[in-house]
Amino acid sequence: MTLEDLSEASGITWSYIAQVEVGRRNVGVDNMHVLAQGLGLTLRDLL
C-alpha cells in the first residue's frame, strides 16, 4: 500500500503519514485509530 492509498483510505494527508513514518511527527491515538481503519485493522492489532 502506498502513502497515497493509505491517505485516501483514511482521509489523512499523505505528507502527515510520511512524517509519522520517519519519526518527524508524533501521532495521537485518534489518528492511530483512523490509520488502523484505513489499513483494515483494529487499533489493537495495529499496536
Phi, psi and omega in degrees: 000133178274167175300322179295320177298313180294322177300315179295319183287332185255338184082011177257140184298147181294329181292322176296315180299318180297320179293323176295317183300322182265003175085015179277339179228148172269150180248134178278167182299320180300314179290327175299319179297315180295318178295319177300315178299319178298331178271356182078027181240165168274162177299321178301316180293323179296317180287000000 
